[in-house]
Amino acid sequence: MQRIGIVGIGNISKIYLDNLTGMFGARVKLTSVTDIFFERTEKAAADYQLRAFKTLDEMLGSSDVDIILNITPPNTHFETALAAVKAGKHVYNEKPLCTKREQAVLLLKTANEKNVRVGGAPDTFLGAGLQTCRKVIDEGMIGRPVAATAFMMSHGPEHWHPSPHFFYQDGGGPMFDMGPYYITALVSLLGQVERVCGSAKISTAERTITNQYQNGELINVKIPTHIASVLDFAQGAAATLITSFDVYSHSMPYIEIYGTEGTLNVPDPNTFGGPVKVRRLREENWTEIPLLEKFRENSRGLGITEMAEAIEEDRPHRACAELAFHALDIMHCIHEASAYGKYVKPESRCERPQAFA
């Protein structure tokens, strides 16, 4: 059984702590935690009966950790993950894999040299909702996919998140924050992306925080907050993707996939459940498709658990570095396409992940 140490006790850590000691506790062993704020480390260690390390270096030197779960802020994903693989540890990063492509290239190269694995969130594509969609497509229920639309539109996290500044800096914005869920879902359903175009803009130079923690404080925006893009897939489909922190409300679907024989309505790719709906050629109504049995609830930790089992079984893992890197590459390409005013081709390649029934 692979032993996991968590680096970063922040906003998303509780669900990982709950699930890795709960629903996945018989499949992996969560042993330890660390954070730059030691009071957070001590509290998490006490609450979940784990070992508290004062520093990352202490954790990396421990023989009781096989995999590092890196849930630090996005701008520290690279340095934390690189330190882990250099120490001979497998690593699983929260999204995005890194903030820059050259960082991801170096991380994967170093991991290969050290013979350790890299995985990356999101793992929601392994849940019942998106895997049911995968089954619908693979069984030909909507024919051959020819197009898709995807929309992630809100008015930003500064209204609720306790520390929203990083969302508007390098490595943030709606594309790098939420884009991984949508792009990973689309790649898992439609395959590799061949080229992209896009239009990205900063709609407001300053954002006002309205949460209860820093109410009234201003954020200088350094990253586009509204991005409209088109993704062309190797297998022929074309998808329209809009990610925005500039929309108060809308009535668009999360994702829809249009085939030669019908339409598939895909659930929120930031969740593990449904509903999944299909409307086939000449049918008057939508039909809700029964979900696959497993992982309908919030199953954060599924990706690292499947990776841990893949290590034990000496097989590829699904939430893999190639998939996470392809998503990162695509996001950068979209921003570059806007800056250059032309189509941009991702340099990364990624096989469509194997279905997870």
Secondary structure by P-SEA (a helix, b strand, c coil): cbbbbbcccccaaaaaaaaaaccccccccccccccccaaaaaaaaaaabbbbbccaaaaaaccccccccccccccaaaaaaaaaaaabbbbbbcccccccaaaaaaaaaaaaaacbbbbbcccccccaaaaaaaaaaaacccccccccccccccccccccccccccccccccccccccaaaaaaaaaacccccccccccccccccbbbbccccccccccccccccccccccccccbbbbbbbbbccccccccccbbbbcccbbbbbcccccccccbbbbcccccbbbbccccccccccccaaaaaaaaaaaaacccccccaaaaaaaaaaaaaaaaaaaacbbbbbccccccccccc
